């Protein structure tokens, strides 16, 4: 049955199962090779391509390692893709594959470098972003004193817009970019909780995410035992209809207007509806 012939009583999920190298056995049995290939000879499997930059890199690094015994190479389960397999054949005890753990590759390299070794860490840029996950430090985008808005992910810009409205009502507002959920920047959360009357976390995620993590941290450290007003704004626990991101955010109650009204209601300040309407323009 085609998708056109199926009933349309609700969303239709089409799950397409593919198989790498279908009917070409060498590709089917090689998990780390032949994902994307140029023209090649099926019998010999030899790809008809010029020398890759990774090969130049590996050959040059190997040559340097011949005269510098402190050179060490690290990759994250990508020996073939980075060219370091060639280096490993020549110096098996000086090449390390840390597996799919780019974060560990960075800290491991730092440790070896601290001991005087010359490190060459080869990681695809698309996977290198995982390194930032372990830094775990947020940042203050705007300093205030009464209300602290902590945005996570896509909600940062909305928090900045809300801060303008709060400031127009005479409410000094801090905006912080959490940047990471785990590890949580405990120092930043502690400072915000102690220096503000109101702390609001805002995330385009469901209950049980960043806000819950912050709540757990605040509770464990006694930061909810005083007069702090704390609130987590998340996506509602219900199905949200299809639409543009702007429309969905509005339906979810996470628009700048919604956030501003929520913050103002916690301050007991009479708000000017004209300022709120400005957020919708």
N, C-alpha and C positions, 0 to 999 in steps of 0.2 A: 504494500500500500504506500502510495506517495503521500507527502505531507499535505498536498492539496486535497486529497480525498479523505482526510481525517476530520472528525468533528471538531468544531472550534468553540467548545464550551469554556475553554480556559487556555492558559499558557501551554505551549507544546515544547517539550524538550527533545531535541534530536541528538543522540549520543553516537558519534562516529568513531569507530575503533579502527585505527590504522596500524600498519605493520611496516617497520622500517625495512627497506630493501626487498619488498615483496617479490618472491620468485627468483631472487638473485641471492643464492645461498651465502656467498662470501660477505655480503652486506647484512644478511639476516643474523649471522652468528657473531658479528663484530660489534659489540656495544659501543665502542669508542671511536669507530671509524666509519667513513662513507655516509655521514649525515648530510653533507652537501658536497657534491663532487662536480668537477668539470668533465670534459670529454675524456673517456678512458677506454682501455682495451679490456673487454669482459673476460677474455681468456687469461691474460697475464695480470689483470687488475691494475695495471700501471696507468696512472693518471697523466694525461698529456698536458703538463703545465710547466711553467718556468719555475725557477728557484724562488721559494717563498721567503719573505723577510724574516720569518721565524727561524729558518734554516741559517740565514746569515748571522742572526743573533746567536744561535746555538754554537755555530762554528767559531765565531769570534770569541765567545765566552770560554769555550773549551781551550782555545789557543792561549787566552790570557791565564787560564787556570794552570796551564803547563808551567808557567814561570812564576805564578803567585799561588802558593799553597794555602793561603788564607781565603781564597775565593770559594764560596759555598752557594748553591742554588736551591731555591724552594719553589714548589708549585702546588696547586690544590687540585689533584686528580686530573690535571690537564698536561701531562708530560708530552703527549703527541701534539696537542694544539699550540703549546708554547715553544716547542722545539727542544725542550730540556731532556727528552729521552736520549738524544744524541750525547748530551753532556753526561747523563747518568751512565751510559755505556762505558765512557772513558773514566769517570770518577764516581763509581757507585756509592762510595762512602761519604761523598761530599754533595750529594743531591738528595733532597728530602721531599717526599710526596706526603702532604698532611691530610689528603682526602678532601672531601667537600667541606672544608672548614677554613675559609679565607680569613676569618677573624684570627684563628690560631696561627695562620701563616704569618700574619703581621706581627703578633706579639712574640712568636717564636723567633722571627727574624730580628726583632729588636733585642731580644735576649742574647742572641749569638753576636750581634753587632756590638753589644755592650762588653762582650768578652774579647773584642778585637778582631773578629772575623769580618771579611768583606762580603756582604750579602747581595745576592741578585734574586729578587722575588718576582716571578712572572705570573701575573694573574690577569684574566680578561677584565676589562673595565666594567662590563655589565655585572660582573660578580664582585668586583672590588667594593661596591656599595655596602656589602655585608660588613665590611670592616668598621663602618661608622656605627653599626648597631651596638658595639660594645663601648663606645665612648661615653654614651649615657649622660650627656650634659645639655640642659636646655639653655635658653637665652632670654634676656629681657629686651623686649622691643620698645617698650614705653614705660617710664617710671611714674608711679602714682603712690597713693597712700591709703585710700579707703577700700576700693574694690579691686580685686585681682582677677583678671580673665586669663585662663590658661588654655590656649588653643592647641589642639593636636591634629596634625595633618592639614587637611584642606580648610579647616575652620579659622586659620590664623587671620586671613584678610577680613573675615566677618567680625572677628574680635576687634580688629583695628577700627572698623567702621563704627562698631558699638561704642568704643571708647570715646569717639568724637561726640556722640550724642550724650553720653554720661558727663563728659567734661562741660558740655553746653548747659547742663543742669547743675553745674557746680560740684560735681562728684569726681574727685581725684582718682584716676584709674591707672592701674598697671596692666600691661599686656605682656604675657610671657609665651614664648614658643617652646612647648615641651620637647619637641623634636623626637623624643624616644619614649616608648612605653616601658620597655624593660631592656636594660636596667633603668629604673626610674631615678631621676635626679633628686635624690632625697634632700640635699642641701637647699636646692631651689624651692622645693615644696615646703620645707620647714620655714624658710625665710618668708615666703608669701603668706603662710598661715599665721605666723607670729606678728607680721607687720601690717596686716589688713583686717578690716572688720568683716569683709565678705570675700569668699573664694569660690569661683565658678569655673569648672572645667567644661570645655566644649569639644565634642568630637563627632565626626560623621561615622559613628560606629554604634553597635548595639550595646545593650546593658551587659556588663561583664567584661568590658574592655578597659580602656585607659582610666576612665573615671572610677571604676571599681578598684583598680590598682592603687589610685591615689587615696581613695577612701580607706583601704586596708592599711596603707602606710600612715595616714593621719591618725587612725585609731590606735595602731600599735605604739605610736610615739606620743600618745596623750595630747595630740594637737586638737582634738575635738572636745576636750574636757572643759575648755573655757567658753568664751562668748563668740567664738568664730561661727559665722553663718556659712555653711558649705553646701554646694549644690552641683550635681553632675547633669549636664545636658547631653542626651544621647538620642539616637534614633528610637522611635517608639517600637514597642514589641508587637508589630503588626505588619501585614503586607502593604507595601507602598506601590501604588499604581505606576505603570510605565509613563515616562515623560522626560522632559529635559531635566538636567541636574538642578536648575533653578526652581522648577516647578516641584520637583521631588523634595528639595530642601524645605520649600514652603509648606508642603503637605506634612512633612515630618516635624514641623515646628522648630526648625533650626535656622531660620532666616535671621538676618541681622536685626530685623524688627522684633522677632520673637525673643531673641537673646536680650535685646535692650529692655523690653518690657519686663522680662524676668528679673534682670538686674535692678531695675528701678523699683520694682515691687518689694525687693528685699531692703531697699534703702529707706522706704517710707517717704520718699520725696514725691511731691505732686509733679507729674510730668506733662510736658507740652506735646500734644499729639502732632503738632506741625513738624516738630523735629523728628518724630518717629516716621512720619510720612516721607520725609526726605530720604530715608533709607530705601524706599521702594522705587526711587527714580533711577 
